[in-house]
Amino acid sequence: MSTPTRPTSTGTGTVPTPRREADPTAVRPFQVQVPEEELAALRRRIAATRWPTRELVADRSQGVQLATMQALARYWANDYDLGRVQARLNALPQFLTEIDGVDVHVVHVRSRHEDALPLVMTHGWPGSVIEMLDSVGPLTDPTAHGGRAEDAFHLVLPSLPGYGFSSEPTELGWDVGRTGRAWAELMRRLGYTRYVAQGGDVGAGVTDAMGRQAPEGLLGIHTNLLVSALGSPQPTDTDAERAAAEAITTFRTTGIGYFTEQSTRPQTIGYALLDSPVALAAWMLDHDTDAYLKISRAFVEEEPVGNLTRDHVLDNITLYWLTGTGASAARSYWESYGARAAAAASGAVPAEVPVPVGFTTFPGEIWRTPRSWAEKAYPTLSYFSEAERGGHFAAWEEPELFARELRAAFAPLR
């Protein structure tokens, strides 16, 4: 197979060419262009998969189940439209701009409502900007989705360094804090002097870092994953606190394999992720139980839950494959959560978040964060909500509900 498609300075998603811009920091238009031979090669690789035997248990305790992966591969190779990723992204305004040596890819959709509040929203792993595309309409055009004009956002969706069409860092140091500083510079370049930030998963780490950095213009933040809960002991005085602590223990003992590998040996797993599309898909599915069961149901039973359809799931996986970012995305865990990062943070007292904080906990999340934990992490907590549906990938799974949460959380900051 030819070199995976990567972003270029000429504004396409094809094979890299030498930079021609006089000012690489300019915000320049970008379009995805995937050669047909790349799509044909992907189909051939799926068809050539060497399958393991069936797992010896009836659940996912040995990993992603054979029936799920074979159903996914059949649909991916035979029925899925491989041109969807290009079409979906190119239907929205996209740009590249170099920040601190990395070409950052960003989907930037301005609302038609002039007084819209600028919002930078950060994805995580194994996500991408793909998981946020269905929230674009509800966030930028609320009057078409049950909201009011004054609920509108100008939406900025950057791809994390080494993910999607953002280029790979060529030096160490791109942890969540450095990414947060890059996002502040991105918002400045886009002309926003006041804005809010949101994130889940790795994006919650970036958003939390931005809150603590408090760059000029940042009015407030919202997350749907409490990043501090994995790093320090939490109170267990109430039923809700004990249930959350038990869920974290279960995750640490049975579901943290991907986290350990990516934070300690991202290069090792990267060889498989760039060589086999089915290996890539299995690795991305093996994240958390709630999301896995919903995705498995979509492929095996053809009954999607919420917005987690077969096409939407494969849009995300296909983006990773076509951009060849399995290894570089895994390295982001080594940077932010590996031994080097832990040593740097040892003994350090994190700065308080001085801006208002909103938090929404979703029922299918790895653990349901109690309000008391959110208040402990964020003394400036100004909004807390327990959503009725959704899981770890909340914006992807329930985009309309997710948009309502952000409208409510940020309403006082307009």
N, C-alpha and C positions, 0 to 999 in steps of 0.2 A: 504493500500500500504506500502511496505517496505521503509526504509530510503532512500531518494534520493541519487543517486550516487555522490560521492565526490572524489577528488584526494587523493591518498595515497602515502606513502613513498616507497611502493614496486614497483612503476612505472606503476600502472594501474588506471583505473577510476572506481574501484569497491568499496566495503564496506571498510571503514578505518581500518587499522591495526596499531599496535604500530610501532613507528619509529625504524629502524634498522641501519640507516646510522651512521657511526662514525662522519662524518662531514655533517650536514644538509645543509650547505651552498654550498656544491658541486653541480655542474650542472649535473643532472642525467636524463637519458632517461625516457620518459613517453609514455604510450600508453593508449588509451581509451578502456575500456572493459565494455560494458553495458549488464547486464544479460537479457536474453529474457523475464523473468517474469516482468521486469520493463517496457518493451515495451507493453506486453500484458495488464498490469495494466493501462497504459496510454490510450490504446484503450477503455478499459472498462469505464474509467472516462469520456472520451469524449462522449461516448454513453449515459452515465447517466446524462448528463447536464440538469439542470432545466433552461428552456429558459424564458426570460422576454417576454412580449407582444411587438409588433412592436412599434417603436418610433412614435410619433404623428406629425412628421415633415417630409418633403421630402428630407432633407439634413442631414449633420452630426452635426447639432447644438445641438442635445440632446446626442450626443456621437456616438460610433461605431454602425453602423446600423445592424439590425437583419439579413437582407438578406446576408450581407457580412460575418457575423460570422457563419451563418448556412452553407454557401457555403464552408467556410474555414474548419469547423468541419467535414463536409462530406468528403472532400478530405483528411484531416488529418487522419481520422479513417479508410477510405476504400481504398485509392489509394496511399497515400504517403508512401514511403519506410522509415520506422523508423530507419533503419540501416545506413542511409546516413550520419548522423553526425559522427558516429564512423568511417566509411569508409573514409570520406573526411579528417578528422583530422589525422587519422593514415597513410594516404598517404604522410604526411609531417613530417619532423623531429620535435619532441616535447620534451620538457624538463621541469623539476621542479627544483627550487632552493629556499631555504628559505632566505628571506630578511626581517630583522627587525620583525621576528616572523610570517611572512606570507609566505606560500608556493606559489611562483609565477609560474604560468604555462606560457610557452612561446613556440610559433612556431618559429623556427629559420631555415631559408632557406638561405644557402650560394649560391651565384651565381657561375656559372662555370667560369666566367670572373674574373681573379685574382685581377684586379685593381678596383673591384666594391667598391662603397661607402657604408659603413654601415648605415642603416636607421632603427630607432626604431619608429614604427607607433602605435598609441594608439587609440582604439575604444572608443565608448561612450555608452550611454543608449538610447533606448533599443537595443543596438548593442552588439557585441561580436567579437572575432577574426573571426567568420564565415563571417561577412560582408566584410572582407578583403581578403578572400581566393582567389577570382578570380583576384585579382590584383597581386598575387604572381608571376605568369608567366610573365606578362608585365614588372614588376619591376626587377626581377632577371634574366630574359632571354630576354632582349629587342630585340636582333637580330631576334627572332621568332615573334616579335610583332611590326615590323615597326621602331624599334630603332637601335641604334648602340651599339657595345660592350662597348664603353666608357660611355654609359648611365646606366650601370648595378648597382644594389644595392644588398648588402647582407641584407636580410630582417629579422627584429626582431619584432615579433608580440606578446607582452605580454597580458595576460588577466588581467584586473584591479582586485585588491583585492576584493574578494566577488563576482566576476563574473566568470562564466564558471568553469574551473578546477583550478583556483587559490583559495586558501583557504580563509575563512572568517576571517577578523580581529577579535581578541578577546579583543581588547582594543580600546579606543577612539583615534582619532587623525589622521586617515587615510584620509586626505583631498588631494586635487590635488597637493599641494606642497610636502607632504610626498611621494606621489606616484612618483612625478618627481625625487626626490632624490633616490628613490628605482630603478628607471629606469637607472639612472646614474651608480649606483652600478651594475645593471644587465649588462650593456654594458661593464663595466670593467671586470666582471667575464667572459664574453664571449670573452674577449681578444681584444676589440676594443679601440684604443687610440684616434681615431678621427671618428666622426660620426655626422649625422644629425637626426632631429626628426620631426615628423608630427603627427597631430591629428585633429579630428573634434568632435563636441559635447563635452562631458566630456573630451574626448581626447584632444580637443583644450585647455581646462583648464590646463591639465597636461603639454602639450607642451609649453603653454605660461609660466607656472611656471618654467619649465626647462630653457627657454630662459632667464628669470629673475635671476634664480640661477646661470646660466652660469657655469655649471660644467666643469672641465678640459676635453678637447677633443670634446666638443660640438661646431660644426662649424657653425650651423645655424638651423633655424626652419621654418616650413611651417604649416599654418592652413587654414581651410576653414570655420571657424566660428569666428567672432570677439567677444570674451568673454566679453570685456569691454563695449560693446554697451548696455548690459542689466543693467550694474551697475552704469552708469553715463550718464548725458545728453550729447547729441551729436549735432553738428551744423546742422541747417536746412536751410541753405542759398541757396542751389541749388535744382533743381527738384529731382535729385537722392537722396539727403539727406532727403528731405521731404518725398519721397516715402518710404525710409527705416524706418524713424521714424514712419510713419503711420502703416507700417507692424508690427513694434515692439509693438505699441499700440494695434493693433488688437490681436496680440499674448497674450499680458498681460491681455486683457479683455475677450477673448473667448477661448484661447487655452492653458492656463498655469495650468490647473487643476492637471495634473500629477506632474508637478514641485512643486506645492504648497504642495500636499499630501506627496510626497517623501522627501521634505526638512523639513517638520514639523511633520509628523506622518508615517514614513516608516514602523514601526512595525504593525500598524493597517492594512494597505493595504497588508502587507506581508502575513497575514493569508489567504486571498482570493487567492493570487498569488501562494501559495504552496498547496492549497486544490483543486483548479479547473483549469485544463489546459485551458479551454475556457475562464475563467476569466483572466488568465495570458495572453492569446493571445489578448483578447480585450484591456487589459491595455497597451500592447506593441504597438498595432496598433494606439491607440489614442494619437499620438505624435504631428504631424504637418499635416496640410491640404494637402499639396502636396504629401507627402509620403503616407498618408492614401488613397487618391483618386487613386493613382497608384496601391497600394496593393489591394484595393477593386476591381479595374478593373481586376486585375490578377485572382481573385477568382470568381467574379460574371460573368464577360464577357469572362474570360479565354483569355485575351489579355494583356500580360505583357508589361510593359514599360521598355526598356533597360534590365537590368539584374534582375529586381525585379519579378522573376517568382514565382509561387506557391511553388515550391520545395525550392528555395533559402530562401523565407520568413519563411517557416516552419522549415528549418534547424536551423535558429536562435532561433525561439520560442521553438523548441524541446530541444535545448541545455540548455536553461534556465530551462525547466521542469525537464530534467534528472539530472541536477546538483543541483536542489532545491535552486536556487540562487535569486528568486524573491525578497525576503525580504532583503537579504544582499546587493544586487545591489541597491535597493531603499535607503538603509542607506547611500550610498555614496553621495547622494544629501543632506542628513541631515548634513553630515560631512563638505561638501564643500560650501553649499549654505543656510544652516539653520541659526537659530538665533544665535547659538553658534559661527558659523563661521563669521557671520556678526558683532557680538560684538568684536571678535578678530581683525577683519580688520578695525573697525571703527577708522577713523582718520589717519590710516596708509597710507603712500605714497608708492605705489609699486615701486620697483626698475626698472630702465630702462632696456630694453633688449639690451645688448651690441653686440650681434651677428647679422648677416644678417637675415632678415625675409622675407619669401615669403608668399603671400596670394592669394588664388583663391576664387572668389565668383561664386556660381552656381545659375542659374536662379530660381530653385525651392526651394532654401533655405528659411527659415522662414522670413528673410529679406536679400535683396541684399546689401551687404556692399559697400558703395561708396569708391573710392580710398582715398578721403580726410579723412574719418574716420580711415582707415587703417594706413594712414600716421600719424595721430594724436596719435594713440595707439602705433605705432612702428616707431620712428624716423629713425631706421636703415632699414626701408622697402627697399628691393632691387629688389623685383619682385611682380607685381600685375597683375592679369589676370581675365577677365570675361569669364567664360566658356559658351559654346553654349548650353549645355545640362546638366541635372543632378540636384539633389536636396540636401537635408540635408545629406543623406547617399550616398555621392558622390562616394566613392570607391566601394560601393556595387552596386550601380545603373549603373555606367559608368566606369568600371575598366580600360579600355584601355585609355579613355580620361583622367581619373584621373592620370594614370601613366605618360602620356605625360606632364601633368602639373608639376608633381614632377621632371621629368627629366629637364624641362626648369628652374624651380625654383632653383634647386641645382647645375645646370651645372657650375656656376662660382666658386663653392666651392670645386670642385674636384682637 
